[in-house]
Amino acid sequence: MGSATPEEEPDGLSAFKHAFRRHAAGVAAITAITPAGKPVGFTATSLASLAAVPPLATFNIARVASAWPAIESTDYVAIHMLGSRNKSLAEKLAGANELRFVGDHWRPGPHALPILEGVTAWMVGRIVERLYVAANAVIVVEIEEGGPGEPDDALIYHERAYRRPGERL
């Protein structure tokens, strides 16, 4: 499966790619378990708060992603906020599927969900809505519990690289 050449790209795709490369986004990690109890997870730059009351968050996932079957079939997910010290964790969860949970960087948590160690905060929530859009899904999660980690500088993704924010303005 090759990439489309500029002549074959749909209108707006080039502008979309360039704009979102320049849009800095915080990095989070989403974890879940398969019906067989296997941990799955991925990095996400689409995490957003939706409401404080009730506490709702959203994230997006491609329905061809390796974690999609678990997200589609589970009721609960764990959401982790990543700091700059978590760059290698972000790379691990964006890497080879079979290596994402090899090591001691996680522990079983509520609902047997994988809880990542050393993150700046984590939350567990119940999926209350799956909205299907093209080949993707917007997942709405009602947060039920969580905990803080150690403070850290933010980890952001910008211009196709993980970065730490610069000076305060």
C-alpha positions in Angstrom: 0.0 0.0 0.0 1.8 3.2 -1.2 1.3 6.8 -0.4 -0.7 9.0 -2.7 1.2 11.3 -4.9 0.4 15.0 -4.6 -1.6 14.7 -7.8 -3.7 11.9 -6.3 -4.4 13.5 -2.9 -7.9 14.7 -2.2 -8.4 18.4 -2.0 -7.4 19.8 1.3 -5.2 16.9 2.4 -1.9 18.8 1.9 -3.2 21.8 3.8 -4.5 19.5 6.6 -1.2 17.7 6.9 0.9 20.9 7.0 -1.4 22.6 9.5 -1.6 19.7 12.0 2.2 19.2 11.9 2.4 22.8 13.2 -0.3 22.3 15.8 1.4 21.4 19.1 -0.6 18.8 21.0 -0.2 17.2 24.4 0.7 13.5 24.4 -1.5 11.0 26.3 -1.6 7.2 26.4 -4.7 5.2 26.3 -4.8 1.6 27.7 -7.4 -1.1 27.7 -7.6 -4.9 27.8 -8.9 -7.3 25.2 -11.7 -9.7 26.1 -8.9 -12.3 26.6 -7.2 -10.1 29.2 -4.3 -8.9 27.0 -3.2 -5.3 27.6 -3.3 -2.9 24.6 -2.4 0.7 24.4 -1.4 3.6 22.2 -0.3 7.2 22.3 -2.9 9.8 21.5 -2.6 13.5 20.7 -6.4 13.8 20.3 -7.3 13.7 24.0 -9.6 16.5 25.1 -11.8 17.4 28.0 -15.4 17.5 27.0 -17.2 18.5 30.3 -16.4 18.9 34.0 -19.9 17.8 35.2 -20.1 15.0 34.5 -16.3 14.5 34.0 -16.1 13.6 30.3 -13.0 13.2 28.1 -12.7 12.3 24.4 -10.1 10.7 22.2 -10.0 9.6 18.6 -8.9 6.3 17.2 -8.7 4.9 13.7 -10.8 1.8 13.4 -7.9 0.0 11.7 -5.6 0.6 14.7 -4.3 -2.5 16.5 -6.0 -1.4 19.7 -9.4 -0.8 18.0 -10.9 -4.3 18.6 -10.3 -3.8 22.4 -11.6 -0.3 22.5 -14.7 -1.4 20.5 -15.4 -4.3 22.9 -14.5 -2.9 26.3 -16.5 -0.8 28.7 -13.4 0.8 30.4 -10.2 2.5 29.5 -7.3 4.1 31.3 -6.1 7.5 30.2 -2.6 8.7 31.1 -1.1 12.1 30.9 2.5 12.0 29.8 5.3 14.4 30.8 8.7 15.0 29.2 10.3 12.3 31.3 7.8 9.8 29.6 9.2 10.3 26.0 10.5 6.7 25.9 7.2 5.4 27.2 5.4 7.4 24.4 7.8 5.9 21.8 7.2 2.4 23.2 3.4 2.7 23.0 3.7 4.1 19.4 6.1 1.2 18.5 5.7 -2.5 17.8 2.5 -3.9 19.3 4.1 -7.0 20.7 6.6 -4.9 22.7 4.3 -2.3 24.2 3.7 -4.1 27.5 7.0 -5.9 27.8 8.7 -4.6 30.9 7.9 -3.2 34.3 6.5 0.2 33.2 2.9 -0.8 34.0 0.8 -2.6 36.6 -2.8 -3.9 36.7 -5.2 -1.3 38.0 -9.0 -0.9 38.3 -11.0 -3.2 36.1 -7.6 -5.0 35.4 -6.6 -2.1 33.1 -2.9 -1.4 32.5 -1.9 1.6 34.6 1.4 3.1 33.4 4.1 3.9 35.9 5.7 7.4 36.2 3.0 9.4 34.4 1.9 12.8 35.5 -1.7 11.7 36.0 -3.9 8.8 35.2 -7.7 8.3 35.0 -10.0 5.4 34.6 -13.3 5.8 32.9 -16.3 4.1 31.4 -16.9 4.5 27.7 -20.3 6.2 27.3 -20.3 6.8 23.6 -18.6 5.7 20.4 -19.2 8.0 17.5 -18.2 6.6 14.1 -16.8 9.1 11.6 -15.4 7.8 8.3 -12.8 5.1 9.2 -12.4 6.5 12.7 -14.2 6.8 16.0 -14.5 9.5 18.6 -14.6 7.8 22.1 -16.4 9.6 25.0 -15.3 8.5 28.4 -16.9 9.3 31.8 -14.0 9.5 34.3 -14.7 7.5 37.5 -11.3 7.6 39.3 -7.7 8.4 38.9 -4.6 9.7 40.6 -1.8 12.3 40.2 1.8 11.4 39.4 4.9 13.5 40.0 4.8 17.0 38.3 6.8 17.2 35.1 7.1 19.5 32.1 4.5 18.7 29.4 5.3 16.3 26.6 4.0 17.7 23.3 4.1 16.5 19.7 5.0 19.1 17.2 6.4 18.9 13.6 6.5 15.1 13.9 8.7 15.1 17.0 8.2 14.8 20.8 9.2 18.1 22.5 9.2 19.9 25.8 7.5 23.4 25.8 9.8 26.4 25.8 9.6 29.5 27.9 6.5 30.8 29.7 4.9 33.7 27.9 
